[in-house]
Amino acid sequence: MEDGLLDSWSSGPTPRLSQKQLDELAEIVATGPDRAIDGVVRCRRLNLQRVIKERWHRLS
């Protein structure tokens, strides 16, 4: 075997949300915001961060 670059795959960082919370967040994204409640017509990362912080007291 020659010396050089080797493939070394990482699993990445540990998710901060549980699988149940990720599933719920995916449903929120799929449904989209309610303009009357959320005050926006589309989800941006900033809006989703607020939802995560409000629901699960975490910021990703």
C-alpha positions in Angstrom: 0.0 0.0 0.0 1.3 3.4 -0.9 1.4 6.3 1.5 -1.0 9.1 0.7 -4.5 10.3 1.3 -6.9 7.7 2.8 -10.7 7.9 2.9 -11.7 8.5 6.5 -15.4 9.1 6.9 -16.8 10.7 10.1 -20.3 10.3 11.4 -20.3 14.1 12.0 -21.4 15.9 15.1 -24.0 14.4 17.5 -27.4 15.9 16.7 -28.7 18.3 19.3 -32.3 17.2 18.7 -33.8 13.8 19.2 -35.2 11.8 16.2 -38.7 12.6 17.4 -37.9 16.4 17.5 -36.2 16.2 14.0 -39.4 14.5 12.7 -41.5 17.2 14.2 -39.3 19.9 12.7 -39.5 18.3 9.3 -43.3 18.4 9.6 -43.1 22.1 10.5 -41.0 22.8 7.4 -43.2 20.7 5.2 -46.4 22.5 6.4 -44.9 25.9 6.2 -45.6 28.9 8.4 -49.0 30.4 9.2 -48.7 34.1 8.3 -51.3 35.1 10.9 -49.5 33.3 13.7 -45.8 33.3 12.6 -45.9 36.7 10.8 -43.9 35.3 7.8 -44.8 33.7 4.5 -41.8 31.3 4.3 -39.4 29.6 6.6 -35.9 30.9 6.8 -33.1 29.5 8.9 -33.6 32.3 11.4 -37.3 31.5 11.8 -36.5 27.8 12.2 -33.9 28.6 14.8 -36.5 30.6 16.8 -38.9 27.6 16.6 -36.3 25.2 17.8 -35.3 27.5 20.7 -38.9 28.1 21.7 -40.0 24.5 21.5 -37.0 22.7 22.8 -34.9 25.4 24.5 -32.0 24.7 22.2 -30.3 26.6 19.4 -28.7 24.7 16.6 
